[in-house]
Amino acid sequence: MDIINPATEKKIMEIQEDDHHGLENKFRILKEGQPRWAAVPLSTRIDLIREFHQLLEPNKGELAASLTAEMGKPIWQSMNELKGAQSRIQFFTDQSQKWLAEEWINREDATREKIAYEPLGVIANISAWNYPYLVGMNVIIPALIGGNSVMYKPSEFSTLTGRHIARLLYQAGVPENAFQVAVGKGAVGEYLLGLPMDAYFFTGSYKTGKSIAERVASKLVPVQLELGGKDPLYVMDDLEDIHKAAGDVLEGVVYNSGQSCCAVERIYVHANIYDRFIESYAEQSRQLKVGDPMDPTTQVGPLSRKAQVQFLQEQISDAVGKGAKILAGGRKLDRPGYFVEPTVLVNVNHSMNLMKDESFGPIVGIQKVESDEEAIRLMLDSEYGLTAAVYSRSFERAEAVMKKMDTGTVYWNCCDRVSAYLPWSGRRHSGLGTTLSYQGIRAFVQPKAYHIRD
Protein backbone atom coordinates (compact mmCIF):
# COMPACT_ATOMS: atom_id res chain seq x y z
CA MET A 1 0.00 0.00 0.00
CA ASP A 2 1.43 3.39 -1.03
CA ILE A 3 1.30 6.26 1.44
CA ILE A 4 0.88 9.45 -0.64
CA ASN A 5 1.47 13.04 0.46
CA PRO A 6 -1.71 14.87 -0.66
CA ALA A 7 0.13 18.20 -0.88
CA THR A 8 2.74 16.95 -3.33
CA GLU A 9 1.26 13.70 -4.71
CA LYS A 10 4.61 12.06 -3.99
CA LYS A 11 4.94 8.67 -2.34
CA ILE A 12 6.09 8.83 1.26
CA MET A 13 6.60 5.09 1.66
CA GLU A 14 5.13 1.66 1.02
CA ILE A 15 3.52 -0.38 3.77
CA GLN A 16 2.57 -4.03 3.68
CA GLU A 17 -1.15 -4.60 4.19
CA ASP A 18 -2.31 -7.31 6.57
CA ASP A 19 -3.57 -10.48 4.93
CA HIS A 20 -6.26 -12.78 6.31
CA HIS A 21 -3.76 -14.97 8.13
CA GLY A 22 -2.17 -11.96 9.81
CA LEU A 23 -5.52 -10.53 10.90
CA GLU A 24 -6.66 -13.85 12.32
CA ASN A 25 -3.43 -14.12 14.27
CA LYS A 26 -3.83 -10.61 15.66
CA PHE A 27 -7.39 -11.42 16.68
CA ARG A 28 -6.22 -14.59 18.43
CA ILE A 29 -3.64 -12.57 20.38
CA LEU A 30 -6.34 -10.13 21.48
CA LYS A 31 -8.86 -12.85 22.32
CA GLU A 32 -6.39 -14.68 24.52
CA GLY A 33 -5.03 -11.49 26.06
CA GLN A 34 -8.29 -9.72 26.87
CA PRO A 35 -9.07 -11.61 30.12
CA ARG A 36 -5.54 -10.96 31.37
CA TRP A 37 -5.84 -7.26 30.52
CA ALA A 38 -9.23 -7.06 32.22
CA ALA A 39 -7.70 -8.66 35.33
CA VAL A 40 -5.25 -5.76 35.62
CA PRO A 41 -6.67 -3.41 38.29
CA LEU A 42 -8.56 -0.43 36.90
CA SER A 43 -6.21 1.98 38.65
CA THR A 44 -3.21 0.33 36.96
CA ARG A 45 -4.84 0.48 33.53
CA ILE A 46 -5.48 4.18 34.10
CA ASP A 47 -1.86 4.71 35.16
CA LEU A 48 -0.63 3.10 31.93
CA ILE A 49 -2.84 5.41 29.89
CA ARG A 50 -1.47 8.36 31.87
CA GLU A 51 2.00 7.25 30.82
CA PHE A 52 0.85 7.20 27.19
CA HIS A 53 -0.50 10.73 27.69
CA GLN A 54 2.89 11.87 28.98
CA LEU A 55 4.72 10.31 26.05
CA LEU A 56 2.76 12.39 23.54
CA GLU A 57 4.32 15.66 24.69
CA PRO A 58 8.01 15.02 23.82
CA ASN A 59 6.94 13.38 20.54
CA LYS A 60 4.47 16.05 19.39
CA GLY A 61 6.74 17.55 16.72
CA GLU A 62 7.35 14.21 15.03
CA LEU A 63 3.73 13.12 15.35
CA ALA A 64 2.36 16.37 13.93
CA ALA A 65 4.78 16.35 10.99
CA SER A 66 3.84 12.75 10.16
CA LEU A 67 0.11 13.55 10.36
CA THR A 68 0.47 16.58 8.09
CA ALA A 69 2.55 14.62 5.59
CA GLU A 70 0.06 11.78 5.21
CA MET A 71 -3.31 13.57 5.37
CA GLY A 72 -2.48 17.18 4.56
CA LYS A 73 -3.81 19.34 7.37
CA PRO A 74 -1.73 22.45 8.15
CA ILE A 75 1.01 21.73 10.66
CA TRP A 76 -0.43 24.07 13.28
CA GLN A 77 -3.74 22.22 13.04
CA SER A 78 -1.92 18.91 13.54
CA MET A 79 -0.36 20.37 16.68
CA ASN A 80 -3.82 21.53 17.80
CA GLU A 81 -5.19 18.04 17.25
CA LEU A 82 -2.51 16.51 19.43
CA LYS A 83 -3.20 19.09 22.12
CA GLY A 84 -6.88 18.22 21.92
CA ALA A 85 -6.08 14.50 22.12
CA GLN A 86 -4.07 15.10 25.27
CA SER A 87 -7.02 16.94 26.78
CA ARG A 88 -9.39 14.08 25.98
CA ILE A 89 -7.04 11.48 27.43
CA GLN A 90 -6.84 13.61 30.57
CA PHE A 91 -10.63 13.58 30.77
CA PHE A 92 -10.79 9.80 30.53
CA THR A 93 -8.03 9.21 33.08
CA ASP A 94 -9.61 11.68 35.51
CA GLN A 95 -13.20 10.46 35.15
CA SER A 96 -13.10 6.70 34.49
CA GLN A 97 -12.56 5.58 38.08
CA LYS A 98 -15.76 7.33 39.09
CA TRP A 99 -17.96 6.07 36.27
CA LEU A 100 -16.66 2.48 36.17
CA ALA A 101 -16.81 1.88 39.92
CA GLU A 102 -19.34 -0.56 41.35
CA GLU A 103 -22.58 1.15 42.33
CA TRP A 104 -24.47 0.06 45.39
CA ILE A 105 -28.17 0.58 44.79
CA ASN A 106 -29.44 -0.95 48.03
CA ARG A 107 -27.27 -1.79 51.04
CA GLU A 108 -30.00 -1.91 53.70
CA ASP A 109 -32.55 -4.58 52.79
CA ALA A 110 -32.25 -8.31 53.24
CA THR A 111 -31.26 -8.57 49.60
CA ARG A 112 -28.55 -6.09 48.76
CA GLU A 113 -28.23 -4.83 45.18
CA LYS A 114 -25.36 -3.42 43.14
CA ILE A 115 -24.27 -2.82 39.56
CA ALA A 116 -20.82 -3.76 38.29
CA TYR A 117 -19.39 -2.78 34.91
CA GLU A 118 -17.54 -5.38 32.85
CA PRO A 119 -15.69 -5.05 29.53
CA LEU A 120 -17.36 -5.91 26.24
CA GLY A 121 -14.42 -8.10 25.19
CA VAL A 122 -12.50 -7.73 21.94
CA ILE A 123 -13.64 -4.66 20.03
CA ALA A 124 -12.97 -3.59 16.46
CA ASN A 125 -12.34 0.11 15.99
CA ILE A 126 -12.53 1.02 12.30
CA SER A 127 -11.47 4.63 12.44
CA ALA A 128 -11.29 7.80 10.36
CA TRP A 129 -8.49 9.76 8.75
CA ASN A 130 -9.64 13.35 9.22
CA TYR A 131 -8.89 13.57 12.97
CA PRO A 132 -7.09 10.29 13.67
CA TYR A 133 -5.83 11.27 17.11
CA LEU A 134 -9.07 12.81 18.33
CA VAL A 135 -11.37 10.20 16.82
CA GLY A 136 -8.98 7.43 17.81
CA MET A 137 -8.73 8.54 21.44
CA ASN A 138 -12.54 8.67 21.71
CA VAL A 139 -12.56 4.88 21.34
CA ILE A 140 -9.11 3.49 22.10
CA ILE A 141 -8.66 5.10 25.51
CA PRO A 142 -12.02 4.34 27.20
CA ALA A 143 -12.01 0.88 25.61
CA LEU A 144 -8.62 0.02 27.09
CA ILE A 145 -9.43 1.58 30.45
CA GLY A 146 -12.65 -0.45 30.49
CA GLY A 147 -10.67 -3.69 30.18
CA ASN A 148 -11.28 -4.42 26.50
CA SER A 149 -8.68 -5.45 23.99
CA VAL A 150 -8.73 -3.38 20.81
CA MET A 151 -8.20 -4.16 17.13
CA TYR A 152 -7.58 -0.69 15.74
CA LYS A 153 -7.86 -0.19 12.00
CA PRO A 154 -6.73 3.31 11.05
CA SER A 155 -7.79 4.63 7.68
CA GLU A 156 -5.33 3.97 4.88
CA PHE A 157 -4.97 7.78 4.77
CA SER A 158 -3.67 7.89 8.36
CA THR A 159 -1.81 4.60 8.67
CA LEU A 160 1.43 6.18 9.86
CA THR A 161 -0.46 7.90 12.67
CA GLY A 162 -2.02 4.58 13.64
CA ARG A 163 1.41 3.00 13.90
CA HIS A 164 2.65 5.90 16.04
CA ILE A 165 -0.28 5.39 18.42
CA ALA A 166 0.56 1.69 18.76
CA ARG A 167 4.26 2.39 19.32
CA LEU A 168 3.60 4.84 22.13
CA LEU A 169 0.95 2.66 23.78
CA TYR A 170 3.42 -0.22 23.88
CA GLN A 171 6.11 2.09 25.17
CA ALA A 172 3.73 3.20 27.93
CA GLY A 173 3.27 -0.42 29.02
CA VAL A 174 0.02 -1.40 27.32
CA PRO A 175 0.65 -5.02 26.25
CA GLU A 176 0.45 -6.15 22.65
CA ASN A 177 -2.25 -8.65 23.61
CA ALA A 178 -4.49 -5.68 24.50
CA PHE A 179 -3.90 -3.57 21.39
CA GLN A 180 -3.22 -4.45 17.77
CA VAL A 181 -3.25 -2.41 14.55
CA ALA A 182 -4.88 -3.77 11.39
CA VAL A 183 -3.14 -2.20 8.39
CA GLY A 184 -4.79 -1.84 5.03
CA LYS A 185 -7.58 -0.48 2.87
CA GLY A 186 -11.27 -1.32 2.79
CA ALA A 187 -10.74 -5.04 2.26
CA VAL A 188 -9.05 -5.27 5.66
CA GLY A 189 -12.00 -3.57 7.31
CA GLU A 190 -14.34 -5.95 5.49
CA TYR A 191 -12.44 -8.93 6.83
CA LEU A 192 -12.68 -7.62 10.39
CA LEU A 193 -16.47 -7.71 10.06
CA GLY A 194 -16.26 -11.47 9.62
CA LEU A 195 -14.18 -12.07 12.74
CA PRO A 196 -16.04 -12.89 15.98
CA MET A 197 -15.57 -9.49 17.60
CA ASP A 198 -17.57 -8.54 20.69
CA ALA A 199 -18.34 -5.00 19.47
CA TYR A 200 -17.77 -2.72 16.49
CA PHE A 201 -17.03 1.00 16.64
CA PHE A 202 -16.85 2.82 13.31
CA THR A 203 -16.23 6.41 12.28
CA GLY A 204 -16.81 7.39 8.66
CA SER A 205 -19.48 7.80 6.02
CA TYR A 206 -23.16 6.95 6.33
CA LYS A 207 -22.95 4.52 3.42
CA THR A 208 -20.14 2.50 5.00
CA GLY A 209 -21.64 2.70 8.48
CA LYS A 210 -24.97 1.38 7.25
CA SER A 211 -23.20 -1.47 5.47
CA ILE A 212 -21.29 -2.39 8.64
CA ALA A 213 -24.46 -2.41 10.75
CA GLU A 214 -26.19 -4.68 8.23
CA ARG A 215 -23.20 -7.02 7.96
CA VAL A 216 -22.82 -7.65 11.69
CA ALA A 217 -26.50 -7.45 12.71
CA SER A 218 -26.84 -11.22 13.09
CA LYS A 219 -24.07 -11.26 15.70
CA LEU A 220 -26.20 -9.22 18.14
CA VAL A 221 -23.15 -7.36 19.44
CA PRO A 222 -22.93 -3.63 20.16
CA VAL A 223 -22.41 -1.47 17.08
CA GLN A 224 -21.61 2.21 17.40
CA LEU A 225 -21.48 4.46 14.34
CA GLU A 226 -20.11 8.00 14.22
CA LEU A 227 -21.12 9.12 10.75
CA GLY A 228 -21.32 12.27 8.65
CA GLY A 229 -23.36 15.42 8.69
CA LYS A 230 -24.77 18.22 6.60
CA ASP A 231 -24.54 20.65 9.47
CA PRO A 232 -26.60 23.86 9.16
CA LEU A 233 -25.91 27.27 10.64
CA TYR A 234 -28.38 30.13 10.90
CA VAL A 235 -27.34 33.78 11.22
CA MET A 236 -30.10 35.92 12.74
CA ASP A 237 -30.62 39.58 11.95
CA ASP A 238 -30.01 40.90 15.49
CA LEU A 239 -26.23 40.50 15.32
CA GLU A 240 -24.18 43.63 15.91
CA ASP A 241 -20.76 42.49 14.66
CA ILE A 242 -21.54 40.84 11.34
CA HIS A 243 -17.90 40.85 10.24
CA LYS A 244 -16.79 38.87 13.29
CA ALA A 245 -19.63 36.40 12.90
CA ALA A 246 -18.73 35.88 9.24
CA GLY A 247 -15.13 35.16 10.20
CA ASP A 248 -16.17 32.68 12.88
CA VAL A 249 -18.48 30.87 10.49
CA LEU A 250 -15.82 30.82 7.77
CA GLU A 251 -13.45 29.04 10.14
CA GLY A 252 -16.19 26.51 10.86
CA VAL A 253 -16.41 25.82 7.12
CA VAL A 254 -12.74 25.62 6.10
CA TYR A 255 -10.88 24.35 9.18
CA ASN A 256 -9.13 21.10 8.23
CA SER A 257 -10.17 21.92 4.65
CA GLY A 258 -13.77 21.32 5.67
CA GLN A 259 -13.01 17.66 6.32
CA SER A 260 -14.91 17.40 9.57
CA CYS A 261 -18.20 15.66 10.29
CA CYS A 262 -19.29 18.74 12.25
CA ALA A 263 -17.99 21.33 9.81
CA VAL A 264 -20.51 23.97 8.75
CA GLU A 265 -21.90 22.69 5.44
CA ARG A 266 -24.80 25.06 4.74
CA ILE A 267 -25.53 28.59 5.94
CA TYR A 268 -28.84 30.42 6.21
CA VAL A 269 -28.81 34.18 6.74
CA HIS A 270 -31.73 36.45 7.56
CA ALA A 271 -32.62 38.73 4.66
CA ASN A 272 -32.14 41.89 6.75
CA ILE A 273 -28.36 41.30 7.00
CA TYR A 274 -27.82 38.90 4.09
CA ASP A 275 -26.00 41.29 1.75
CA ARG A 276 -23.62 42.54 4.44
CA PHE A 277 -22.90 39.01 5.65
CA ILE A 278 -22.09 37.49 2.27
CA GLU A 279 -19.90 40.47 1.35
CA SER A 280 -17.85 40.09 4.53
CA TYR A 281 -17.74 36.29 4.32
CA ALA A 282 -16.59 36.25 0.69
CA GLU A 283 -13.93 38.90 1.29
CA GLN A 284 -12.48 37.03 4.25
CA SER A 285 -12.59 33.78 2.28
CA ARG A 286 -10.54 35.33 -0.54
CA GLN A 287 -7.87 36.34 1.97
CA LEU A 288 -7.22 32.82 3.22
CA LYS A 289 -3.78 31.44 2.47
CA VAL A 290 -4.00 28.09 0.70
CA GLY A 291 -0.87 26.06 0.16
CA ASP A 292 1.95 24.04 1.69
CA PRO A 293 0.60 22.53 4.92
CA MET A 294 4.10 22.46 6.43
CA ASP A 295 4.20 26.27 6.20
CA PRO A 296 3.02 27.55 9.60
CA THR A 297 1.26 30.48 7.92
CA THR A 298 -0.92 28.26 5.69
CA GLN A 299 -4.57 28.35 6.67
CA VAL A 300 -6.04 25.81 4.24
CA GLY A 301 -4.19 22.73 3.06
CA PRO A 302 -5.05 20.09 0.48
CA LEU A 303 -7.86 17.59 0.61
CA SER A 304 -6.72 14.20 1.82
CA ARG A 305 -8.19 12.18 -1.04
CA LYS A 306 -7.74 12.80 -4.74
CA ALA A 307 -11.25 11.66 -5.65
CA GLN A 308 -12.75 14.33 -3.42
CA VAL A 309 -11.45 17.09 -5.69
CA GLN A 310 -13.63 15.88 -8.55
CA PHE A 311 -16.56 15.33 -6.20
CA LEU A 312 -16.47 18.95 -5.01
CA GLN A 313 -16.11 20.27 -8.55
CA GLU A 314 -19.22 18.31 -9.50
CA GLN A 315 -21.15 19.81 -6.57
CA ILE A 316 -20.09 23.30 -7.65
CA SER A 317 -21.02 22.63 -11.31
CA ASP A 318 -24.40 21.23 -10.30
CA ALA A 319 -25.16 24.33 -8.20
CA VAL A 320 -24.05 26.78 -10.86
CA GLY A 321 -26.05 24.90 -13.46
CA LYS A 322 -29.16 25.38 -11.31
CA GLY A 323 -28.63 29.10 -10.82
CA ALA A 324 -26.06 29.50 -8.03
CA LYS A 325 -23.40 32.19 -8.25
CA ILE A 326 -19.78 31.78 -7.15
CA LEU A 327 -18.70 34.72 -4.97
CA ALA A 328 -15.24 33.37 -4.20
CA GLY A 329 -13.09 30.40 -5.15
CA GLY A 330 -14.56 27.57 -7.15
CA ARG A 331 -11.41 26.21 -8.75
CA LYS A 332 -8.84 23.48 -8.28
CA LEU A 333 -5.42 25.06 -7.79
CA ASP A 334 -3.05 24.67 -10.74
CA ARG A 335 -0.29 22.95 -8.80
CA PRO A 336 0.56 19.46 -7.53
CA GLY A 337 -1.62 18.27 -4.71
CA TYR A 338 -5.34 17.96 -4.03
CA PHE A 339 -6.06 21.65 -3.53
CA VAL A 340 -9.47 23.28 -3.94
CA GLU A 341 -9.98 26.97 -3.28
CA PRO A 342 -12.28 27.92 -0.39
CA THR A 343 -15.52 28.41 -2.27
CA VAL A 344 -18.60 30.52 -1.53
CA LEU A 345 -21.83 30.08 -3.48
CA VAL A 346 -24.98 32.20 -3.18
CA ASN A 347 -28.41 32.08 -4.83
CA VAL A 348 -28.53 28.47 -3.65
CA ASN A 349 -31.53 26.29 -2.84
CA HIS A 350 -32.31 22.74 -1.81
CA SER A 351 -32.60 21.45 -5.37
CA MET A 352 -28.78 21.60 -5.44
CA ASN A 353 -26.57 18.73 -4.27
CA LEU A 354 -24.41 21.28 -2.46
CA MET A 355 -27.23 21.93 0.02
CA LYS A 356 -28.30 18.30 0.48
CA ASP A 357 -25.29 15.98 0.18
CA GLU A 358 -22.28 16.04 2.48
CA SER A 359 -19.44 18.03 0.87
CA PHE A 360 -16.50 17.36 3.20
CA GLY A 361 -14.47 20.16 1.70
CA PRO A 362 -13.87 23.93 1.98
CA ILE A 363 -17.02 24.89 0.08
CA VAL A 364 -20.40 26.16 1.24
CA GLY A 365 -23.68 27.55 0.00
CA ILE A 366 -25.30 30.56 1.68
CA GLN A 367 -29.07 30.88 1.39
CA LYS A 368 -31.24 33.90 2.23
CA VAL A 369 -34.24 33.37 4.54
CA GLU A 370 -37.05 35.73 5.48
CA SER A 371 -37.81 34.44 8.98
CA ASP A 372 -36.75 32.12 11.78
CA GLU A 373 -39.53 29.76 10.74
CA GLU A 374 -38.15 29.46 7.22
CA ALA A 375 -34.65 28.86 8.60
CA ILE A 376 -35.95 26.09 10.86
CA ARG A 377 -37.74 24.41 7.97
CA LEU A 378 -34.63 24.42 5.80
CA MET A 379 -32.29 23.39 8.60
CA LEU A 380 -34.48 20.34 9.26
CA ASP A 381 -34.57 19.42 5.56
CA SER A 382 -31.81 16.82 5.82
CA GLU A 383 -31.34 13.12 6.45
CA TYR A 384 -28.44 13.95 8.78
CA GLY A 385 -28.65 15.02 12.41
CA LEU A 386 -25.22 15.74 13.87
CA THR A 387 -24.96 19.44 14.77
CA ALA A 388 -26.77 22.73 14.16
CA ALA A 389 -25.69 26.26 15.07
CA VAL A 390 -27.38 29.61 15.58
CA TYR A 391 -25.71 33.03 15.72
CA SER A 392 -27.79 35.65 17.50
CA ARG A 393 -27.57 38.29 20.19
CA SER A 394 -30.58 36.75 21.95
CA PHE A 395 -30.18 33.38 23.63
CA GLU A 396 -33.95 33.05 24.04
CA ARG A 397 -34.54 33.52 20.30
CA ALA A 398 -31.67 31.17 19.41
CA GLU A 399 -32.83 28.58 21.94
CA ALA A 400 -36.26 28.45 20.31
CA VAL A 401 -34.52 27.33 17.11
CA MET A 402 -32.06 24.97 18.82
CA LYS A 403 -34.88 23.14 20.61
CA LYS A 404 -36.43 22.28 17.26
CA MET A 405 -33.21 20.84 15.81
CA ASP A 406 -33.20 17.05 15.50
CA THR A 407 -29.46 16.85 16.11
CA GLY A 408 -27.18 15.43 18.79
CA THR A 409 -25.46 18.79 19.35
CA VAL A 410 -26.52 22.43 19.07
CA TYR A 411 -24.40 25.58 19.30
CA TRP A 412 -25.13 29.20 20.16
CA ASN A 413 -22.60 31.69 18.75
CA CYS A 414 -20.05 28.95 18.08
CA CYS A 415 -19.74 25.94 15.78
CA ASP A 416 -17.53 22.99 14.79
CA ARG A 417 -16.70 22.29 18.43
CA VAL A 418 -16.43 19.12 20.52
CA SER A 419 -16.05 18.83 24.31
CA ALA A 420 -14.92 15.72 26.14
CA TYR A 421 -17.43 16.51 28.89
CA LEU A 422 -20.46 16.43 26.58
CA PRO A 423 -21.87 13.44 24.69
CA TRP A 424 -21.02 13.25 21.00
CA SER A 425 -23.84 11.55 19.16
CA GLY A 426 -25.68 11.69 15.87
CA ARG A 427 -29.27 11.11 14.88
CA ARG A 428 -30.68 9.43 11.80
CA HIS A 429 -27.94 9.18 9.12
CA SER A 430 -25.38 10.76 11.45
CA GLY A 431 -24.98 7.67 13.52
CA LEU A 432 -25.82 5.44 16.47
CA GLY A 433 -24.55 5.59 20.02
CA THR A 434 -22.40 8.02 21.96
CA THR A 435 -18.75 8.78 22.56
CA LEU A 436 -17.27 11.23 25.07
CA SER A 437 -18.75 12.35 28.40
CA TYR A 438 -19.44 9.76 31.10
CA GLN A 439 -21.78 8.09 28.62
CA GLY A 440 -18.81 7.54 26.31
CA ILE A 441 -16.91 5.89 29.15
CA ARG A 442 -19.76 3.47 29.81
CA ALA A 443 -20.20 2.75 26.10
CA PHE A 444 -17.30 0.31 26.39
CA VAL A 445 -18.60 -1.71 29.31
CA GLN A 446 -21.72 -3.72 30.05
CA PRO A 447 -23.63 -3.70 33.35
CA LYS A 448 -24.03 -6.73 35.57
CA ALA A 449 -26.71 -6.72 38.26
CA TYR A 450 -25.91 -8.33 41.62
CA HIS A 451 -28.65 -9.59 43.98
CA ILE A 452 -26.89 -10.47 47.26
CA ARG A 453 -28.66 -12.20 50.14
CA ASP A 454 -26.67 -13.26 53.22
PEDANOR-V854635 format. One record per residue. RES is the residue in one small letter. SS is DSSP state (A for helix, B for strand, O for the rest). Layout:
res:RES ss:SS
res:RES ss:SS
//
This chain:
res:m ss:O
res:d ss:B
res:i ss:B
res:i ss:B
res:n ss:O
res:p ss:O
res:a ss:O
res:t ss:O
res:e ss:O
res:k ss:O
res:k ss:B
res:i ss:B
res:m ss:B
res:e ss:B
res:i ss:O
res:q ss:O
res:e ss:O
res:d ss:O
res:d ss:O
res:h ss:A
res:h ss:A
res:g ss:A
res:l ss:A
res:e ss:A
res:n ss:A
res:k ss:A
res:f ss:A
res:r ss:A
res:i ss:A
res:l ss:A
res:k ss:A
res:e ss:A
res:g ss:A
res:q ss:A
res:p ss:A
res:r ss:A
res:w ss:A
res:a ss:A
res:a ss:A
res:v ss:O
res:p ss:O
res:l ss:A
res:s ss:A
res:t ss:A
res:r ss:A
res:i ss:A
res:d ss:A
res:l ss:A
res:i ss:A
res:r ss:A
res:e ss:A
res:f ss:A
res:h ss:A
res:q ss:A
res:l ss:A
res:l ss:A
res:e ss:A
res:p ss:A
res:n ss:A
res:k ss:A
res:g ss:A
res:e ss:A
res:l ss:A
res:a ss:A
res:a ss:A
res:s ss:A
res:l ss:A
res:t ss:A
res:a ss:A
res:e ss:A
res:m ss:A
res:g ss:O
res:k ss:O
res:p ss:O
res:i ss:A
res:w ss:A
res:q ss:A
res:s ss:A
res:m ss:A
res:n ss:A
res:e ss:A
res:l ss:A
res:k ss:A
res:g ss:A
res:a ss:A
res:q ss:A
res:s ss:A
res:r ss:A
res:i ss:A
res:q ss:A
res:f ss:A
res:f ss:A
res:t ss:A
res:d ss:A
res:q ss:A
res:s ss:A
res:q ss:A
res:k ss:A
res:w ss:A
res:l ss:A
res:a ss:O
res:e ss:O
res:e ss:B
res:w ss:B
res:i ss:B
res:n ss:B
res:r ss:O
res:e ss:O
res:d ss:O
res:a ss:O
res:t ss:B
res:r ss:B
res:e ss:B
res:k ss:B
res:i ss:B
res:a ss:B
res:y ss:B
res:e ss:B
res:p ss:B
res:l ss:O
res:g ss:O
res:v ss:B
res:i ss:B
res:a ss:B
res:n ss:B
res:i ss:B
res:s ss:O
res:a ss:O
res:w ss:O
res:n ss:O
res:y ss:O
res:p ss:A
res:y ss:A
res:l ss:A
res:v ss:A
res:g ss:A
res:m ss:A
res:n ss:A
res:v ss:A
res:i ss:A
res:i ss:A
res:p ss:A
res:a ss:A
res:l ss:A
res:i ss:A
res:g ss:O
res:g ss:O
res:n ss:O
res:s ss:B
res:v ss:B
res:m ss:B
res:y ss:B
res:k ss:B
res:p ss:O
res:s ss:O
res:e ss:O
res:f ss:O
res:s ss:O
res:t ss:A
res:l ss:A
res:t ss:A
res:g ss:A
res:r ss:A
res:h ss:A
res:i ss:A
res:a ss:A
res:r ss:A
res:l ss:A
res:l ss:A
res:y ss:A
res:q ss:A
res:a ss:A
res:g ss:O
res:v ss:O
res:p ss:O
res:e ss:O
res:n ss:O
res:a ss:O
res:f ss:B
res:q ss:B
res:v ss:B
res:a ss:O
res:v ss:O
res:g ss:O
res:k ss:O
res:g ss:A
res:a ss:A
res:v ss:A
res:g ss:A
res:e ss:A
res:y ss:A
res:l ss:A
res:l ss:A
res:g ss:A
res:l ss:O
res:p ss:O
res:m ss:O
res:d ss:O
res:a ss:B
res:y ss:B
res:f ss:B
res:f ss:B
res:t ss:B
res:g ss:O
res:s ss:O
res:y ss:A
res:k ss:A
res:t ss:A
res:g ss:A
res:k ss:A
res:s ss:A
res:i ss:A
res:a ss:A
res:e ss:A
res:r ss:A
res:v ss:A
res:a ss:A
res:s ss:A
res:k ss:A
res:l ss:O
res:v ss:O
res:p ss:B
res:v ss:B
res:q ss:B
res:l ss:B
res:e ss:B
res:l ss:O
res:g ss:O
res:g ss:O
res:k ss:O
res:d ss:B
res:p ss:B
res:l ss:B
res:y ss:B
res:v ss:B
res:m ss:O
res:d ss:O
res:d ss:O
res:l ss:O
res:e ss:O
res:d ss:O
res:i ss:A
res:h ss:A
res:k ss:A
res:a ss:A
res:a ss:A
res:g ss:A
res:d ss:A
res:v ss:A
res:l ss:A
res:e ss:A
res:g ss:A
res:v ss:A
res:v ss:A
res:y ss:A
res:n ss:A
res:s ss:A
res:g ss:A
res:q ss:O
res:s ss:O
res:c ss:O
res:c ss:O
res:a ss:O
res:v ss:B
res:e ss:B
res:r ss:B
res:i ss:B
res:y ss:B
res:v ss:B
res:h ss:B
res:a ss:O
res:n ss:O
res:i ss:O
res:y ss:A
res:d ss:A
res:r ss:A
res:f ss:A
res:i ss:A
res:e ss:A
res:s ss:A
res:y ss:A
res:a ss:A
res:e ss:A
res:q ss:A
res:s ss:A
res:r ss:A
res:q ss:O
res:l ss:O
res:k ss:O
res:v ss:B
res:g ss:O
res:d ss:O
res:p ss:O
res:m ss:O
res:d ss:O
res:p ss:O
res:t ss:O
res:t ss:O
res:q ss:O
res:v ss:B
res:g ss:O
res:p ss:O
res:l ss:O
res:s ss:O
res:r ss:O
res:k ss:A
res:a ss:A
res:q ss:A
res:v ss:A
res:q ss:A
res:f ss:A
res:l ss:A
res:q ss:A
res:e ss:A
res:q ss:A
res:i ss:A
res:s ss:A
res:d ss:A
res:a ss:A
res:v ss:A
res:g ss:A
res:k ss:O
res:g ss:O
res:a ss:O
res:k ss:B
res:i ss:B
res:l ss:B
res:a ss:B
res:g ss:O
res:g ss:O
res:r ss:O
res:k ss:B
res:l ss:O
res:d ss:O
res:r ss:O
res:p ss:O
res:g ss:O
res:y ss:O
res:f ss:O
res:v ss:B
res:e ss:O
res:p ss:O
res:t ss:B
res:v ss:B
res:l ss:B
res:v ss:B
res:n ss:O
res:v ss:O
res:n ss:O
res:h ss:O
res:s ss:O
res:m ss:O
res:n ss:A
res:l ss:A
res:m ss:A
res:k ss:O
res:d ss:O
res:e ss:O
res:s ss:O
res:f ss:O
res:g ss:O
res:p ss:O
res:i ss:B
res:v ss:B
res:g ss:B
res:i ss:B
res:q ss:B
res:k ss:B
res:v ss:B
res:e ss:O
res:s ss:O
res:d ss:A
res:e ss:A
res:e ss:A
res:a ss:A
res:i ss:A
res:r ss:A
res:l ss:A
res:m ss:A
res:l ss:O
res:d ss:O
res:s ss:O
res:e ss:O
res:y ss:B
res:g ss:B
res:l ss:O
res:t ss:B
res:a ss:B
res:a ss:B
res:v ss:B
res:y ss:B
res:s ss:O
res:r ss:O
res:s ss:O
res:f ss:A
res:e ss:A
res:r ss:A
res:a ss:A
res:e ss:A
res:a ss:A
res:v ss:A
res:m ss:A
res:k ss:O
res:k ss:O
res:m ss:O
res:d ss:O
res:t ss:O
res:g ss:O
res:t ss:B
res:v ss:B
res:y ss:B
res:w ss:B
res:n ss:O
res:c ss:O
res:c ss:O
res:d ss:O
res:r ss:O
res:v ss:O
res:s ss:O
res:a ss:O
res:y ss:O
res:l ss:O
res:p ss:O
res:w ss:B
res:s ss:B
res:g ss:O
res:r ss:B
res:r ss:B
res:h ss:O
res:s ss:O
res:g ss:B
res:l ss:B
res:g ss:O
res:t ss:B
res:t ss:B
res:l ss:O
res:s ss:A
res:y ss:A
res:q ss:A
res:g ss:A
res:i ss:A
res:r ss:A
res:a ss:O
res:f ss:O
res:v ss:B
res:q ss:B
res:p ss:B
res:k ss:B
res:a ss:B
res:y ss:B
res:h ss:B
res:i ss:B
res:r ss:B
res:d ss:O
//
